[in-house]
Amino acid sequence: MLVSIVIPVFNRPEQVLRAIRSVLAQRDRNGSWRAMEVLVVDDGSTDATPSVLREIRDPRMRVLRHERNQGVSAARNTGLAAAQGEYLALLDSDDWWLAEKLAIHLACHEAGGWRISQTDEIWIRHGRRVNPMVKHAKPEGWFFEDALKLCLISPSCVLFDRRFWEEVGPFDPTLPACEDYDLWLRTLVRHPVGFCPEKLVHKTGGHPDQLSKKIIGLDLYRIQALAKLLRTEVLSSSQRSAALRELRAKARVYISGCLKHDKPEEAERIKRWLGPWLESPVC
């Protein structure tokens, strides 16, 4: 059974090498995991990343390249479109897997009959292990309302089948950030998410090139994702009410921040854009 792993990268030669090696080191009961393909999508890197990728000689790995940087959503979409596996997994270039990740995760995934599932993770911040807060604990099942408040699924931890991706994908390339928040909300409208409680992924943070560090005003993209959800998805009355409440809460915070930082034009733009949702009743 072939598993396809997609790794997007932009200007991270050392980190992506660590990520790739962690995937190629995966082991099953027979030793080295052969039934895999690793699709590394170089999203227009301008540093040593392309030369580092050329040095890796493994028939299980393919490198796809964007000639210009298009963002992580487009890079993941490119890799997933080229993937041949029955199962699909993601790994961010600054994260890495434990050697037993695929074996344990796949067994847990199949035992639960999930369409999509995730493992737990180890958080590394500024090079040191830290404990996540209680609010970041990964739930299982139908947790749409909890996922409205913050992202509770980690791309580097997920595994899903091809039919799931054809139904729910792709990532939204118009979102420069919070693209995973958008996809997981669309997921939880349709499917429960499984959870393998073992910590099988090292998830890094705090470094200068982390996307959430580089982009200011992340709530704008969460608002954009929520507005799209309300506009395009078939929601139950309770889901719609919860999404409206969260949209309004995030909009109030964002508008307040705009006014505090002397950006009244942006505050007015958001008010005009969200007018129908800000004014419509919540059931």
FIGUDREN-935245 format. One record per residue (C-alpha): residue number from 1; x, y, z. Coordinates in steps of 0.02 Angstrom, whole numbers, plus 50000, padded with zeros to 5 digits. Example, Ala and Ser with C-alpha at 12.3 -4.5 7.8 and 13.67 -1.06 7.14 Angstrom:
REC     i      px      py      pz
REC     1   50615   49775   50390
REC     2   50684   49947   50357
This chain:
REC     i      px      py      pz
REC     1   50000   50000   50000
REC     2   50083   50159   49939
REC     3   50092   50311   50053
REC     4   50132   50481   49975
REC     5   50214   50612   50085
REC     6   50215   50793   50025
REC     7   50347   50914   50091
REC     8   50336   51096   50033
REC     9   50492   51202   50054
REC    10   50550   51379   50023
REC    11   50729   51431   50067
REC    12   50758   51305   50207
REC    13   50904   51194   50153
REC    14   50955   51126   50323
REC    15   50779   51105   50391
REC    16   50710   51018   50237
REC    17   50856   50897   50236
REC    18   50813   50847   50414
REC    19   50628   50828   50367
REC    20   50667   50721   50215
REC    21   50787   50609   50309
REC    22   50657   50580   50445
REC    23   50534   50517   50313
REC    24   50659   50410   50219
REC    25   50707   50332   50387
REC    26   50530   50266   50417
REC    27   50525   50083   50463
REC    28   50393   49947   50462
REC    29   50403   49770   50529
REC    30   50515   49720   50383
REC    31   50638   49862   50405
REC    32   50651   50012   50289
REC    33   50482   50071   50225
REC    34   50482   50041   50038
REC    35   50299   50074   49991
REC    36   50315   50263   49998
REC    37   50347   50410   49884
REC    38   50413   50575   49948
REC    39   50364   50726   49846
REC    40   50466   50879   49891
REC    41   50395   51038   49815
REC    42   50525   51175   49800
REC    43   50419   51332   49800
REC    44   50540   51443   49705
REC    45   50687   51436   49825
REC    46   50827   51560   49790
REC    47   50959   51494   49910
REC    48   51051   51328   49928
REC    49   50889   51226   49941
REC    50   50887   51165   49759
REC    51   51068   51103   49768
REC    52   51035   51015   49934
REC    53   50885   50927   49857
REC    54   50988   50870   49706
REC    55   51111   50785   49823
REC    56   50981   50665   49895
REC    57   50987   50502   49799
REC    58   50838   50394   49842
REC    59   50720   50318   49713
REC    60   50573   50349   49831
REC    61   50594   50538   49818
REC    62   50542   50660   49682
REC    63   50572   50847   49677
REC    64   50442   50962   49597
REC    65   50484   51145   49574
REC    66   50389   51308   49558
REC    67   50495   51434   49463
REC    68   50421   51573   49570
REC    69   50363   51570   49750
REC    70   50176   51537   49756
REC    71   50149   51501   49941
REC    72   50128   51346   50046
REC    73   49949   51310   49988
REC    74   50000   51303   49805
REC    75   50154   51199   49848
REC    76   50053   51070   49945
REC    77   49922   51066   49808
REC    78   50056   51032   49676
REC    79   50127   50888   49777
REC    80   49957   50812   49816
REC    81   49903   50825   49633
REC    82   50057   50725   49582
REC    83   50042   50597   49722
REC    84   50004   50417   49674
REC    85   49974   50343   49847
REC    86   49814   50273   49920
REC    87   49859   50366   50079
REC    88   49924   50545   50084
REC    89   50023   50633   50221
REC    90   50099   50805   50244
REC    91   50259   50864   50327
REC    92   50313   51046   50343
REC    93   50495   51076   50301
REC    94   50539   51137   50476
REC    95   50462   50985   50564
REC    96   50517   50803   50569
REC    97   50449   50630   50608
REC    98   50502   50493   50726
REC    99   50554   50335   50633
REC   100   50397   50239   50683
REC   101   50274   50377   50637
REC   102   50201   50299   50481
REC   103   50191   50122   50551
REC   104   50102   50172   50711
REC   105   49993   50304   50631
REC   106   49935   50195   50486
REC   107   49889   50052   50604
REC   108   49791   50172   50716
REC   109   49708   50255   50565
REC   110   49649   50091   50490
REC   111   49592   50019   50657
REC   112   49481   50170   50684
REC   113   49411   50169   50507
REC   114   49453   50354   50488
REC   115   49457   50452   50327
REC   116   49576   50577   50408
REC   117   49673   50566   50570
REC   118   49821   50645   50657
REC   119   49951   50598   50787
REC   120   50007   50695   50938
REC   121   50165   50799   50928
REC   122   50315   50863   51025
REC   123   50331   51052   51026
REC   124   50503   51129   51001
REC   125   50516   51317   51028
REC   126   50682   51409   51005
REC   127   50769   51241   51008
REC   128   50693   51182   51172
REC   129   50550   51064   51209
REC   130   50397   51150   51284
REC   131   50227   51089   51341
REC   132   50075   51151   51245
REC   133   49933   51231   51342
REC   134   49776   51134   51383
REC   135   49680   51227   51247
REC   136   49796   51153   51116
REC   137   49757   50972   51164
REC   138   49705   50875   51010
REC   139   49527   50809   51016
REC   140   49449   50667   50918
REC   141   49288   50654   50820
REC   142   49173   50798   50775
REC   143   49249   50955   50852
REC   144   49195   51089   50728
REC   145   49150   51217   50861
REC   146   49315   51197   50954
REC   147   49410   51213   50789
REC   148   49327   51381   50754
REC   149   49425   51460   50896
REC   150   49599   51397   50849
REC   151   49682   51272   50734
REC   152   49678   51101   50818
REC   153   49749   50996   50675
REC   154   49933   51002   50628
REC   155   49978   50976   50444
REC   156   50136   50879   50489
REC   157   50031   50756   50592
REC   158   49892   50713   50470
REC   159   49857   50560   50364
REC   160   49708   50546   50246
REC   161   49649   50442   50101
REC   162   49635   50493   49920
REC   163   49445   50501   49918
REC   164   49450   50621   50064
REC   165   49567   50738   49971
REC   166   49465   50732   49812
REC   167   49311   50779   49913
REC   168   49379   50912   50032
REC   169   49537   50982   49950
REC   170   49626   51084   49891
REC   171   49710   51209   50006
REC   172   49655   51386   49965
REC   173   49801   51474   49876
REC   174   49721   51645   49903
REC   175   49759   51630   50089
REC   176   49941   51674   50127
REC   177   49915   51604   50303
REC   178   49782   51506   50400
REC   179   49757   51397   50247
REC   180   49757   51245   50362
REC   181   49624   51325   50475
REC   182   49516   51345   50319
REC   183   49539   51164   50262
REC   184   49509   51087   50434
REC   185   49346   51183   50455
REC   186   49287   51118   50287
REC   187   49343   50945   50343
REC   188   49246   50947   50507
REC   189   49085   50995   50419
REC   190   49096   50827   50328
REC   191   49205   50707   50429
REC   192   49260   50667   50606
REC   193   49448   50671   50633
REC   194   49538   50525   50715
REC   195   49677   50542   50842
REC   196   49828   50432   50875
REC   197   49887   50489   51049
REC   198   50071   50448   51026
REC   199   50192   50593   51003
REC   200   50268   50549   50835
REC   201   50307   50721   50761
REC   202   50429   50857   50812
REC   203   50343   51024   50777
REC   204   50457   51175   50782
REC   205   50414   51357   50813
REC   206   50486   51524   50861
REC   207   50608   51537   50717
REC   208   50613   51698   50613
REC   209   50552   51621   50448
REC   210   50400   51537   50526
REC   211   50247   51591   50426
REC   212   50148   51645   50578
REC   213   50295   51754   50631
REC   214   50313   51839   50462
REC   215   50131   51882   50433
REC   216   50048   52016   50540
REC   217   49863   52012   50574
REC   218   49830   51826   50555
REC   219   49651   51851   50612
REC   220   49615   51934   50444
REC   221   49642   51766   50358
REC   222   49540   51673   50488
REC   223   49399   51797   50456
REC   224   49420   51767   50269
REC   225   49409   51579   50297
REC   226   49253   51596   50405
REC   227   49167   51709   50279
REC   228   49203   51582   50142
REC   229   49138   51442   50253
REC   230   48974   51534   50281
REC   231   48959   51575   50097
REC   232   49002   51406   50019
REC   233   48972   51264   50142
REC   234   48811   51176   50190
REC   235   48805   51202   50378
REC   236   48682   51144   50508
REC   237   48592   51281   50603
REC   238   48704   51255   50755
REC   239   48862   51256   50647
REC   240   48807   51415   50560
REC   241   48768   51502   50725
REC   242   48936   51451   50797
REC   243   49030   51509   50641
REC   244   48939   51677   50643
REC   245   48981   51704   50827
REC   246   49164   51666   50795
REC   247   49169   51776   50641
REC   248   49098   51922   50740
REC   249   49217   51894   50885
REC   250   49370   51889   50771
REC   251   49307   52039   50672
REC   252   49286   52143   50831
REC   253   49465   52102   50883
REC   254   49534   52141   50710
REC   255   49438   52304   50690
REC   256   49490   52359   50864
REC   257   49672   52323   50820
REC   258   49658   52424   50659
REC   259   49590   52574   50754
REC   260   49721   52558   50890
REC   261   49860   52560   50758
REC   262   49786   52707   50663
REC   263   49716   52609   50516
REC   264   49536   52672   50507
REC   265   49522   52637   50320
REC   266   49556   52452   50348
REC   267   49431   52448   50492
REC   268   49298   52524   50379
REC   269   49341   52404   50238
REC   270   49311   52255   50351
REC   271   49148   52329   50416
REC   272   49084   52353   50238
REC   273   49142   52181   50181
REC   274   49065   52089   50329
REC   275   48911   52198   50342
REC   276   48781   52062   50306
REC   277   48859   51940   50430
REC   278   48888   52069   50565
REC   279   48707   52122   50557
REC   280   48616   51956   50528
REC   281   48539   51872   50682
REC   282   48624   51724   50766
REC   283   48504   51582   50803
